[in-house]
Amino acid sequence: MAGKAKILLVDDEPGMLRYIKTLLEVDDHNVQTAATGEEALEKVQKGLSPDLVLLDLLMPGIDGLETLESLRKLQPGAKVVMLSCVNDTKKVVQAIRLGATDYITKPFQKAELDAVIDQCLGTNQQNYGGDVEELGDETFFVAASPCMRKLRSQAALVANVDIPVLMLGESGTGKEVMAKLIHKLSPRAHRTFLKVNCAAVPADLLESELFGYEAGAFTGATHAKPGKFEICNKGTILLDEIGEMPPSLQAKLLHVLQDQQFSRLGSRSVLKVDVRILAATNINIPEALANKRLREDLYYRLNAFTLQIPPLRERREEIPILLKHFMTQLSEEYARPPLPFSPELLQACAIYPWPGNLRELGNFIKRYRVLGDEKLAINELQPRSDGSGAQFDAAPPRSSTEAAGTASGGGGLKSLARSAKDEAEAEAIAKALDETNWNRKQAAALLQISYKALLYKIRQYGIAQQQKSAHRLSAGAS
């Protein structure tokens, strides 16, 4: 335990103030005390710069939340731990939103206080600034940027408060990863975690998927089946793409959020469950509320706490860590040594905007690992006139007239650039087919294009299976 930290202790109960001060001084901390929020703010205004503030939540005059808000303005870098004799979820959430680092419920033992102080002052704190936090099932969390470290801290706090959490962000930013992190850090970690993609399940089947059905509830329902909420009792459920849920079903979900109970399809009996609901979406919330795509009462029920996941372009310092970890995972999966990242490739990855975020980066590394062509990988990240990268399937197929024009040298620089792109694309497709032993479905998945598009391009570029051995020989010679 680190000693000699400057700690400001704020509590209006003299007995509690003396007790906590004694516990802190045993470990050689430098402790200043204040009996009110006003006194604490006055000491800070006069030059006191504490490493940590232990702040009582319920005090006469300026209460803990008001004091916290003022402290964050006066000392933005100070860690603040809230002390409370009641586990008031609403106030705890307010404190987290205002920037509290942690909270502890009175009465507490010295070991509990020591653990919180160690966490805040960094004595036993894990270093997330570059470390990869494994969450299981090949899922991992990286917090190498200030915004992600802040989100990780908020997730750790809100994990212990049993309220719904709404995760917002662009597609591919890692909303599901954040949900798994919250579940792992929560008291429900040893229970079931389930994800339901509301956009992937047809609207007429989503209700039975979530809430189950009785035998005879509809044509084909020959036996009763429990829904995800029953299966996930005592655990955590992630409702991904919540904005795609039909409004009629949103009303039933609202009832579950309010009362923790529902009925299976075709049943009159009521089932009660204890499920923590996390929700994620990439929709424009104000627009969805305005056009009735998302029920306002459901939104406010889900929005007990919101985590806004930033896009990858706003946390570029994490890109090298993500590249290395994705490559390590794929190398283990394919039982091949990892490929290196040259300074040129790292630079191309650093400046590329990654509109598809982590999902796009993961697929990019998969293609690079399978094809093994660094020049092709760098070329893929080069900006086009529309500002995006040159994906394998980015450009529409050429007509025979365009192809003839290119072959004859017509069309100038634009035609020349198209010709070079087509040549690189044909080479990439040939390599993918070679790597997958001409399994075209696997090759399409590696190239991140549809199976139908791959068949079209094979015909377009005249790629034949007999080219396989020649392509392998040329690759070996190079």
Rosetta blueprint (number, residue, H / E / L):
1 M L
2 A L
3 G L
4 K L
5 A L
6 K E
7 I E
8 L E
9 L E
10 V E
11 D L
12 D L
13 E L
14 P H
15 G H
16 M H
17 L H
18 R H
19 Y H
20 I H
21 K H
22 T H
23 L H
24 L H
25 E H
26 V H
27 D L
28 D L
29 H L
30 N E
31 V E
32 Q E
33 T E
34 A E
35 A L
36 T L
37 G H
38 E H
39 E H
40 A H
41 L H
42 E H
43 K H
44 V H
45 Q H
46 K L
47 G L
48 L L
49 S L
50 P L
51 D L
52 L E
53 V E
54 L E
55 L E
56 D E
57 L L
58 L L
59 M L
60 P L
61 G L
62 I L
63 D L
64 G H
65 L H
66 E H
67 T H
68 L H
69 E H
70 S H
71 L H
72 R H
73 K H
74 L H
75 Q L
76 P L
77 G L
78 A L
79 K E
80 V E
81 V E
82 M E
83 L E
84 S E
85 C L
86 V L
87 N L
88 D L
89 T H
90 K H
91 K H
92 V H
93 V H
94 Q H
95 A H
96 I H
97 R H
98 L L
99 G L
100 A L
101 T L
102 D E
103 Y E
104 I E
105 T E
106 K L
107 P L
108 F L
109 Q L
110 K H
111 A H
112 E H
113 L H
114 D H
115 A H
116 V H
117 I H
118 D H
119 Q H
120 C H
121 L H
122 G L
123 T L
124 N L
125 Q L
126 Q L
127 N L
128 Y L
129 G L
130 G L
131 D L
132 V E
133 E E
134 E E
135 L E
136 G E
137 D L
138 E L
139 T E
140 F E
141 F E
142 V E
143 A L
144 A L
145 S L
146 P H
147 C H
148 M H
149 R H
150 K H
151 L H
152 R H
153 S H
154 Q H
155 A H
156 A H
157 L H
158 V H
159 A H
160 N L
161 V L
162 D L
163 I L
164 P L
165 V E
166 L E
167 M E
168 L E
169 G L
170 E L
171 S L
172 G L
173 T L
174 G L
175 K H
176 E H
177 V H
178 M H
179 A H
180 K H
181 L H
182 I H
183 H H
184 K H
185 L H
186 S L
187 P L
188 R L
189 A L
190 H L
191 R L
192 T L
193 F E
194 L E
195 K E
196 V E
197 N E
198 C L
199 A L
200 A L
201 V L
202 P L
203 A H
204 D H
205 L H
206 L H
207 E H
208 S H
209 E H
210 L H
211 F H
212 G L
213 Y E
214 E L
215 A L
216 G L
217 A L
218 F L
219 T L
220 G L
221 A L
222 T L
223 H L
224 A L
225 K E
226 P L
227 G L
228 K H
229 F H
230 E H
231 I H
232 C L
233 N L
234 K L
235 G L
236 T E
237 I E
238 L E
239 L E
240 D E
241 E L
242 I H
243 G H
244 E H
245 M L
246 P L
247 P H
248 S H
249 L H
250 Q H
251 A H
252 K H
253 L H
254 L H
255 H H
256 V H
257 L H
258 Q H
259 D H
260 Q L
261 Q E
262 F E
263 S L
264 R L
265 L E
266 G L
267 S L
268 R L
269 S L
270 V L
271 L E
272 K E
273 V L
274 D L
275 V L
276 R E
277 I E
278 L E
279 A E
280 A E
281 T E
282 N L
283 I L
284 N L
285 I H
286 P H
287 E H
288 A H
289 L H
290 A H
291 N L
292 K L
293 R L
294 L L
295 R L
296 E H
297 D H
298 L H
299 Y H
300 Y H
301 R H
302 L H
303 N L
304 A L
305 F E
306 T E
307 L E
308 Q E
309 I L
310 P L
311 P L
312 L H
313 R H
314 E H
315 R L
316 R H
317 E H
318 E H
319 I H
320 P H
321 I H
322 L H
323 L H
324 K H
325 H H
326 F H
327 M H
328 T H
329 Q H
330 L H
331 S H
332 E H
333 E H
334 Y H
335 A L
336 R L
337 P L
338 P L
339 L L
340 P L
341 F L
342 S L
343 P H
344 E H
345 L H
346 L H
347 Q H
348 A H
349 C H
350 A H
351 I H
352 Y L
353 P L
354 W L
355 P L
356 G L
357 N H
358 L H
359 R H
360 E H
361 L H
362 G H
363 N H
364 F H
365 I H
366 K H
367 R H
368 Y H
369 R H
370 V H
371 L H
372 G L
373 D L
374 E H
375 K H
376 L H
377 A H
378 I H
379 N H
380 E H
381 L L
382 Q L
383 P E
384 R L
385 S L
386 D L
387 G L
388 S L
389 G E
390 A L
391 Q L
392 F L
393 D L
394 A L
395 A L
396 P L
397 P L
398 R L
399 S L
400 S H
401 T H
402 E H
403 A H
404 A H
405 G H
406 T H
407 A H
408 S L
409 G L
410 G L
411 G L
412 G H
413 L H
414 K H
415 S H
416 L H
417 A H
418 R H
419 S H
420 A H
421 K H
422 D H
423 E H
424 A H
425 E H
426 A H
427 E H
428 A H
429 I H
430 A H
431 K H
432 A H
433 L H
434 D H
435 E H
436 T L
437 N L
438 W L
439 N L
440 R H
441 K H
442 Q H
443 A H
444 A H
445 A H
446 L H
447 L H
448 Q L
449 I L
450 S L
451 Y H
452 K H
453 A H
454 L H
455 L H
456 Y H
457 K H
458 I H
459 R H
460 Q H
461 Y H
462 G L
463 I L
464 A L
465 Q L
466 Q L
467 Q H
468 K H
469 S H
470 A H
471 H H
472 R H
473 L H
474 S H
475 A H
476 G H
477 A H
478 S L
